[in-house]
Amino acid sequence: MHELSAYQGEYASIIDGYEVAPDYIAQNPVYLAEAEGDGALLGFYGLLLEPPELDLMFVADRAQGLGVGRRLVDHMLHRAHDAGADHVRVVSHPPAEQFYVRMGAVRVAVLPPQPPKVTWERPELRFTVGGAATAQSTSTA
């Protein structure tokens, strides 16, 4: 996660010192996308259920553009649906906003900076879960 190009330069501070620790995984569903053969990590996401929020989602640089992110979002929407959620909140890394919009999320707000780690505005988006939204995501995967 720390070597992802999306979190270099001005955005590096948000993950400085951050790690996905065993206690986080024990408390929240975390799902991995791994390469066939060598099992290399291609991406992952964490889903909070109370309230529903895509807490983490990362796709390795080498897996960008291969559909890994789309499959992770599709999987997340199905897990949220299975848990009874009708929506999932996403506070997006600014460069990732258009990806989430292409996946069906809608911008609902802009969150102000929270110095010292976050010195930029962040888009808040929302996925609608269930029925048409989940079916649409599945049909384009």
Contacts in CASP RR format, 6 or more apart in sequence:
PFRMAT RR
TARGET T0000
AUTHOR 0000-0000-0000
METHOD contacts of the structure
MODEL  1
MHELSAYQGEYASIIDGYEVAPDYIAQNPVYLAEAEGDGALLGFYGLLLE
PPELDLMFVADRAQGLGVGRRLVDHMLHRAHDAGADHVRVVSHPPAEQFY
VRMGAVRVAVLPPQPPKVTWERPELRFTVGGAATAQSTSTA
1 7 0 8 1.000
1 15 0 8 1.000
1 18 0 8 1.000
1 20 0 8 1.000
1 58 0 8 1.000
2 15 0 8 1.000
3 61 0 8 1.000
4 58 0 8 1.000
4 60 0 8 1.000
4 61 0 8 1.000
5 61 0 8 1.000
6 93 0 8 1.000
6 95 0 8 1.000
6 96 0 8 1.000
7 14 0 8 1.000
7 15 0 8 1.000
7 93 0 8 1.000
10 119 0 8 1.000
10 120 0 8 1.000
11 93 0 8 1.000
11 94 0 8 1.000
11 95 0 8 1.000
11 120 0 8 1.000
13 116 0 8 1.000
13 117 0 8 1.000
13 118 0 8 1.000
13 119 0 8 1.000
14 93 0 8 1.000
14 117 0 8 1.000
14 118 0 8 1.000
16 117 0 8 1.000
20 30 0 8 1.000
20 44 0 8 1.000
20 56 0 8 1.000
24 30 0 8 1.000
28 46 0 8 1.000
28 47 0 8 1.000
28 48 0 8 1.000
28 49 0 8 1.000
28 55 0 8 1.000
29 46 0 8 1.000
29 47 0 8 1.000
29 49 0 8 1.000
29 79 0 8 1.000
30 44 0 8 1.000
30 45 0 8 1.000
30 46 0 8 1.000
30 47 0 8 1.000
30 56 0 8 1.000
31 44 0 8 1.000
31 45 0 8 1.000
31 46 0 8 1.000
31 47 0 8 1.000
31 72 0 8 1.000
31 75 0 8 1.000
31 76 0 8 1.000
31 79 0 8 1.000
32 41 0 8 1.000
32 43 0 8 1.000
32 44 0 8 1.000
33 41 0 8 1.000
33 42 0 8 1.000
33 43 0 8 1.000
33 44 0 8 1.000
33 59 0 8 1.000
33 63 0 8 1.000
33 68 0 8 1.000
33 69 0 8 1.000
33 71 0 8 1.000
33 72 0 8 1.000
34 40 0 8 1.000
34 41 0 8 1.000
34 42 0 8 1.000
35 41 0 8 1.000
35 42 0 8 1.000
35 63 0 8 1.000
40 60 0 8 1.000
41 60 0 8 1.000
42 59 0 8 1.000
42 60 0 8 1.000
42 62 0 8 1.000
42 63 0 8 1.000
42 66 0 8 1.000
42 68 0 8 1.000
43 57 0 8 1.000
43 58 0 8 1.000
43 59 0 8 1.000
43 60 0 8 1.000
43 63 0 8 1.000
43 68 0 8 1.000
43 69 0 8 1.000
43 72 0 8 1.000
44 56 0 8 1.000
44 57 0 8 1.000
44 58 0 8 1.000
44 72 0 8 1.000
45 54 0 8 1.000
45 55 0 8 1.000
45 56 0 8 1.000
45 57 0 8 1.000
45 58 0 8 1.000
45 72 0 8 1.000
45 75 0 8 1.000
45 76 0 8 1.000
46 54 0 8 1.000
46 55 0 8 1.000
46 56 0 8 1.000
46 57 0 8 1.000
46 76 0 8 1.000
47 53 0 8 1.000
47 54 0 8 1.000
47 55 0 8 1.000
47 76 0 8 1.000
47 79 0 8 1.000
47 80 0 8 1.000
47 88 0 8 1.000
48 54 0 8 1.000
48 55 0 8 1.000
49 80 0 8 1.000
49 83 0 8 1.000
49 85 0 8 1.000
51 89 0 8 1.000
52 80 0 8 1.000
52 83 0 8 1.000
52 85 0 8 1.000
52 87 0 8 1.000
52 88 0 8 1.000
52 89 0 8 1.000
52 129 0 8 1.000
53 88 0 8 1.000
53 89 0 8 1.000
53 90 0 8 1.000
53 91 0 8 1.000
54 76 0 8 1.000
54 88 0 8 1.000
54 89 0 8 1.000
54 90 0 8 1.000
54 127 0 8 1.000
57 69 0 8 1.000
57 72 0 8 1.000
57 73 0 8 1.000
57 76 0 8 1.000
57 96 0 8 1.000
59 68 0 8 1.000
59 69 0 8 1.000
59 72 0 8 1.000
60 68 0 8 1.000
63 69 0 8 1.000
67 141 0 8 1.000
69 99 0 8 1.000
70 103 0 8 1.000
70 137 0 8 1.000
70 140 0 8 1.000
70 141 0 8 1.000
71 141 0 8 1.000
73 100 0 8 1.000
73 103 0 8 1.000
73 127 0 8 1.000
73 137 0 8 1.000
74 134 0 8 1.000
74 137 0 8 1.000
74 138 0 8 1.000
74 141 0 8 1.000
76 88 0 8 1.000
77 88 0 8 1.000
77 127 0 8 1.000
77 129 0 8 1.000
77 130 0 8 1.000
77 133 0 8 1.000
77 134 0 8 1.000
77 137 0 8 1.000
78 134 0 8 1.000
78 138 0 8 1.000
80 88 0 8 1.000
80 127 0 8 1.000
80 129 0 8 1.000
81 129 0 8 1.000
81 130 0 8 1.000
81 131 0 8 1.000
81 134 0 8 1.000
84 129 0 8 1.000
85 129 0 8 1.000
86 128 0 8 1.000
86 129 0 8 1.000
86 130 0 8 1.000
87 126 0 8 1.000
87 127 0 8 1.000
87 128 0 8 1.000
87 129 0 8 1.000
88 126 0 8 1.000
88 127 0 8 1.000
88 129 0 8 1.000
89 124 0 8 1.000
89 125 0 8 1.000
89 126 0 8 1.000
90 100 0 8 1.000
90 105 0 8 1.000
90 124 0 8 1.000
90 125 0 8 1.000
90 126 0 8 1.000
90 127 0 8 1.000
91 111 0 8 1.000
91 122 0 8 1.000
91 123 0 8 1.000
91 124 0 8 1.000
91 125 0 8 1.000
92 100 0 8 1.000
92 122 0 8 1.000
92 123 0 8 1.000
92 124 0 8 1.000
92 125 0 8 1.000
93 122 0 8 1.000
94 120 0 8 1.000
94 121 0 8 1.000
94 122 0 8 1.000
94 123 0 8 1.000
97 107 0 8 1.000
97 123 0 8 1.000
97 125 0 8 1.000
100 125 0 8 1.000
100 127 0 8 1.000
101 107 0 8 1.000
101 125 0 8 1.000
103 127 0 8 1.000
103 137 0 8 1.000
104 127 0 8 1.000
104 133 0 8 1.000
104 136 0 8 1.000
104 137 0 8 1.000
105 125 0 8 1.000
105 126 0 8 1.000
105 127 0 8 1.000
106 125 0 8 1.000
106 126 0 8 1.000
106 128 0 8 1.000
107 123 0 8 1.000
107 124 0 8 1.000
107 125 0 8 1.000
108 124 0 8 1.000
108 125 0 8 1.000
108 126 0 8 1.000
109 123 0 8 1.000
109 124 0 8 1.000
110 121 0 8 1.000
110 122 0 8 1.000
110 123 0 8 1.000
110 124 0 8 1.000
111 121 0 8 1.000
111 122 0 8 1.000
111 123 0 8 1.000
111 124 0 8 1.000
112 121 0 8 1.000
113 119 0 8 1.000
113 120 0 8 1.000
113 121 0 8 1.000
127 133 0 8 1.000
END
